[in-house]
Amino acid sequence: MKRLYILLILAIVLAIVRAVYVWAQPPLTIQDVLNQVRVDSNGAAISVIETSQDAFNAVYDATNQALRIRAANKAVCLALVESSDSIAVGDGTIAFAVPAEMNGLYLYSALAAVHTKGVTGSTTIQVRRRRAGSDADMLTTPITLGDVFSASSTDVTAANKDLATGDLIYVDVDTIHTTAPKGLSVTLTFK
């Protein structure tokens, strides 16, 4: 049985090294990959492998005896308000629809940036997921833009961070400065 696990790990390592080469990522040594190998509590299956560069992750599906390799990070940038227009309070009306390639990823961070800073007070930005007709905030604490051009958050709500094919992702503006900022772009990073 131990020999089978060693052969499985070597096959996975070879597949990962080849995938990295094909994707023209910085080359990894076999030791780099082996340092990242994790097994489940029964020692039966590879659960997650991530490179130190976070270039990809691999999941071994013991049920289907398949190795899935995908990019570890995907970023989506939403340009929501033109640079010459003031931001207004309201729920987002334009959504990003989650494709099948992002099914199973989760929100890792959100960055909001404005073209012109607001004056007096702050602007708060929330990321909202709509799944099967139900809305859920994805950030535990909304992004707060004070006297800055950009701010980010990795304070993601655990129960609402995952993505499924067909989810709609919106950006809501909960509050604005007394003199509203102009232009709004939000970048969402998924792992």
N, C-alpha and C positions, 0 to 999 in steps of 0.2 A: 504494500500500500504506500509506504514511504517513497519507494522508487517511482510510483505513478505520479505522486505530487511533485517530485523533482523534475520529471519529464514535462509535466504540465507547466511548471514555472519556467523552464527553459524555453518551451514553445511560445509561451506568452512573451517572454523577454525578447526572443527573436522577432516576433510579430511587431512588438512595440518599436524596437530599433529600426526595423524596416519601414514602419509607418512614419517614424520621425524623419528618416532619410528621404522618403517620398515627398513628405510635406516640406522639405528643405528647412527644417528646424535645425537649430544648433545641435551637433552630434552629441549623443549621450554615451557614456560608457556602460557596459553591462552592470558594473558595480553601482552606478547611479540609479539604474532601474531596480536592481535587487534591493537597494536600501529603502525603496518605496513600497515594496510588496507587502501586502497585508492579507492575512487569512481570517476567515470567520472563526467564531468560538469553537467550532468543531474541527477546525483545521482542514475543512473540506473544500473550500472554494476561495478563489481570489475575489475580494470584494471591491477594492478600489486601488488603483495605481495612479499616482500623479508624479510628474517630473518636478525637479527642483525649479525649473523655469515655468511651471504651470502651463506648459504648451498643450497638453492633452490629458485626458484621463481614460482609463480602460476599465471596463467592468466585465468580469467573467460571469456568464449566466449558466450555472450548473445544470439547470433544468433543460435548457436547449443546447447545452454544450457549445456555446458561442462566446466569442470575445468581441465586445463592442468598444470601439475606440472613437472618441469624438473630441473636438476642441473643448478645452476646459472653460475658457472664458468667451463669452459672446457679449458684445456691447451693442446697444440700440440707442441712437441719438434721435430725439424728437425735437424739432424746431417748432415751437408752439406759438410764439408771438414774434412778429417781425420787429427788427431792431428799432424802428421809429415809432412803434406803437406801445402804449402803456399797458401794463399787466392789469387785469381786473380779477376780482374775487369770483370764483365759480368752479363748478365741477367740469372736468375735461369733457369735451364733446368729440374729440378725434382720438381714436384708439389705435393701438398697435395690436394686430392679431397674431397670436403665437402660432408659428408653423410647427409641423410634426418634428422637424429637426431639433427643436428646442424643448420638446416634451421631456419632462423629468428634470430639467434644469431648475435652478432656484435663483431668486433675486439676491445678489450679494451686496451691491451698493448702488446708490443713486447720487448723481451730481447735478445740481441746478446752477445755471449761469445766466446772468443778465448782461445786456449791452450797456445800459446806463443804470447806475445804482439808484435805489430809492432814497428818500430823505425822511428822517424822523420815523422811528418805529422799526418794524421788520415785516418781511414777507415770508409766509410759510407755504411749503409745497408738500403735497402728499401724493403717493403713488397708490393707485387703486386697481385691484384685479376684479374683473367681472367673469364669473364662471357659472354657466347654466342659470342665468338670470339673477344671481346673487352677487352683491358687491362686498368687497372686503379690503380694508386698508392694508397695504403691504409693509409700511414703515411703522414701527412702534412709536417713534418720535418723528414728526415731519421735519423736513429740511428747513432750516431757518436762515434766511438771508438778512443779516443786519446791515452794517456799514461795509459791505463787501460786494464784489462782483460775482463770486461763486461760493458755494458751500456744498458739502456732501454728507451722506449718512450711510452707515453700515448697520444701523439699529433696525433690523428687519424683524417683523413679527413672524415667529417660527411657524405658526399654524397657517399663515397665508403667503409664505414665500415661494412655494413650488409653482411650476408652470405645467399646464396641460394643453394639448393641441386644441386650438379654438378659443382659449382664454382671450379676453380683451383687456389690455393694459392701458389705463388712463392716467393723466396727471391732473390733479386738482390744485387750485390755488385757494387756500383756506383764509389767509389774511394778506393784506398788503400794507406797505409803508403809507404814511400820510400823503407824501408825494410819491406816487407809484413808480417802480422801476420800469425801464423800457426793454423790450426784447426778452424772450425767455427760451432757453434750450435746456433740455434735460437728457442726460445720458444715464442709461440703466445698464449695469453690468450683471450678467448671469453666469453662474457656474454650474 
